Amino acid sequence: MQAPAPRPASLTDLFASFSMLALQGFGGVLAVVQRELVEKKKWLTIEEFVEDWAVAQILPGPNVVNLSLMIGDRYFGVRGALVALAGMLTFPLVIVLALAALLAGVAELAQVQGALRGMGAVAAGLITATGLKLVPALKQNPMGVPVCFALAAMTFVAVALLRVPLVWVLTGIGSLACGWTYRQLGMLAPARARR
């Protein structure tokens, strides 16, 4: 008999866990969220994380907030979703308000702006590293690894180089990816039925 998968022990554990996640990130917590939820707490498998993160990205609002709502709901329903959301937002809100009050007069200084640009570069590096860490999960993706990389390249070119608005990229390339996945899943179903 297989042991039950780890899960948050209580609503308090859920709140504390998402509060700690929120306090560890600046400008993006993808790397931290993946490490904490998949590797340390094991609340999600790498495949579940990739699937949930993909859904969180297409929903309106911040990705990690969407993910916290989904995970909270999965384990404790609506109460869990609200508690996870509160965990993600409470302490960062307090910190941002305090910093805004303290630094109101120095925001235009070159040193402050340079520090913020440096933190943005670090956040971009963390997100890139996490993306590379998630590549092995693509082996189980029904689209196939080459198609996943082709779609990623098309998305990069459309957004970064051609500056196509994100809504059109999601509509165009997203529809293409959904259609290909639907086709591949249809082809996989008969093969699984024969087993």
C-alpha positions in Angstrom: 0.0 0.0 0.0 1.3 3.4 -1.0 1.8 6.1 1.7 -0.4 9.2 1.2 1.2 12.1 -0.6 2.4 14.9 1.7 -0.1 17.8 2.1 -0.5 20.9 4.2 -1.2 19.8 7.8 -3.7 22.7 8.5 -4.9 26.1 7.3 -2.2 27.6 9.6 0.5 25.5 7.8 -0.9 26.7 4.4 -0.8 30.3 5.5 2.7 30.1 7.0 4.0 28.2 4.0 2.7 30.8 1.5 3.8 33.7 3.7 7.4 32.3 3.7 7.2 31.8 -0.1 6.1 35.4 -0.5 8.9 36.7 1.7 11.6 34.9 -0.2 11.0 36.4 -3.5 11.5 39.8 -5.1 10.2 40.4 -8.6 9.2 36.8 -9.1 9.1 33.8 -6.9 8.9 31.0 -9.4 12.2 29.5 -8.4 11.4 29.6 -4.8 7.8 28.2 -5.3 9.1 25.3 -7.3 11.8 24.4 -4.8 9.6 24.7 -1.8 6.4 23.0 -3.1 8.0 20.3 -5.2 11.4 19.5 -3.7 11.0 20.4 0.0 7.3 20.0 0.9 6.5 17.6 -1.9 2.9 18.9 -2.0 3.1 18.6 -5.8 5.1 16.4 -8.2 7.1 18.1 -10.9 4.5 17.2 -13.5 1.7 18.6 -11.3 3.7 21.8 -10.8 4.2 22.3 -14.5 0.5 21.7 -15.3 -0.7 24.0 -12.5 1.9 26.7 -13.4 0.7 26.6 -17.0 -2.9 27.1 -15.9 -1.8 29.9 -13.4 0.0 31.7 -16.2 -3.1 32.0 -18.5 -5.4 33.1 -15.7 -5.6 36.9 -15.2 -3.5 38.1 -12.3 -0.1 37.3 -10.9 1.0 33.7 -11.7 2.1 32.8 -8.2 -1.1 34.2 -6.6 -3.2 32.1 -9.0 -1.1 29.1 -8.1 -1.6 29.7 -4.4 -5.4 29.9 -4.9 -5.4 26.6 -6.8 -3.3 24.8 -4.2 -5.3 26.1 -1.3 -8.5 25.1 -3.0 -7.2 21.6 -3.8 -6.5 20.9 -0.1 -9.0 22.9 1.8 -11.6 24.2 -0.6 -12.6 27.9 -0.7 -11.3 28.5 2.8 -7.9 27.1 1.7 -7.8 29.3 -1.4 -8.5 32.4 0.7 -5.9 31.4 3.4 -3.2 30.7 0.8 -4.1 34.0 -0.9 -3.8 35.8 2.4 -0.4 34.1 3.0 0.9 35.3 -0.3 -0.3 38.9 0.1 -0.3 39.9 3.8 3.4 40.4 4.6 4.5 41.7 1.2 1.7 44.3 1.4 2.9 45.4 4.9 6.5 45.6 3.7 5.8 47.5 0.6 3.6 50.0 2.4 6.4 50.5 5.0 9.1 50.9 2.4 7.0 53.3 0.4 6.5 55.4 3.5 10.2 55.3 4.5 11.7 55.7 1.0 9.3 58.3 -0.5 12.0 61.0 -0.7 14.8 58.8 -2.2 13.0 56.9 -5.0 14.6 59.1 -7.7 18.2 58.6 -6.5 20.4 56.8 -9.0 21.6 54.3 -6.4 18.1 53.2 -5.5 17.1 52.8 -9.2 20.3 50.9 -9.8 19.6 48.5 -6.9 16.2 47.8 -8.2 17.5 47.1 -11.7 20.1 44.7 -10.2 17.3 42.9 -8.3 15.3 42.6 -11.5 18.3 40.9 -13.2 18.6 38.5 -10.3 14.9 37.7 -10.6 15.2 37.1 -14.3 18.1 34.7 -13.7 16.2 32.8 -11.1 13.2 32.4 -13.4 15.5 31.2 -16.3 17.2 28.7 -14.0 13.9 27.3 -12.8 12.7 27.0 -16.4 15.7 24.9 -17.2 15.2 22.8 -14.1 11.6 22.0 -15.3 12.7 20.8 -18.7 12.9 17.1 -17.7 9.1 17.2 -17.0 8.6 17.8 -20.7 9.5 14.1 -21.4 6.0 13.2 -20.3 4.3 15.9 -22.2 2.0 14.5 -24.9 3.2 17.2 -27.4 6.7 15.8 -27.4 9.9 17.6 -26.5 10.8 19.0 -30.0 7.3 20.5 -30.3 7.5 22.1 -26.8 10.9 23.7 -27.7 9.5 24.9 -31.1 6.5 26.5 -29.3 8.8 28.1 -26.7 11.0 29.5 -29.5 8.0 30.8 -31.4 6.7 32.5 -28.3 10.1 34.1 -27.6 10.4 35.4 -31.1 6.8 36.7 -31.0 7.1 38.5 -27.6 10.7 39.5 -27.3 11.7 40.2 -30.9 8.5 41.1 -32.8 6.7 42.7 -29.8 3.4 41.0 -30.5 0.9 41.7 -27.8 0.6 38.8 -25.3 -3.1 38.4 -26.0 -2.4 37.6 -29.6 0.5 35.3 -28.7 -1.7 33.4 -26.3 -4.5 33.2 -28.8 -2.3 32.1 -31.8 0.4 30.0 -30.4 -1.7 28.8 -27.4 -4.4 27.6 -29.9 -1.8 25.9 -31.9 -0.4 24.1 -28.8 -3.9 23.1 -27.7 -4.8 21.7 -31.1 -1.6 19.7 -31.3 -2.0 18.4 -27.8 -5.6 17.4 -28.6 -4.4 15.6 -31.7 -1.6 13.8 -29.8 -4.0 12.7 -27.0 -6.4 11.3 -29.5 -3.6 9.3 -31.0 -2.4 8.1 -27.6 -5.8 6.9 -26.5 -6.1 3.9 -28.9 -2.5 2.9 -28.0 -3.3 2.9 -24.3 -6.6 0.9 -24.9 -4.6 -1.8 -26.7 -2.4 -2.4 -23.7 
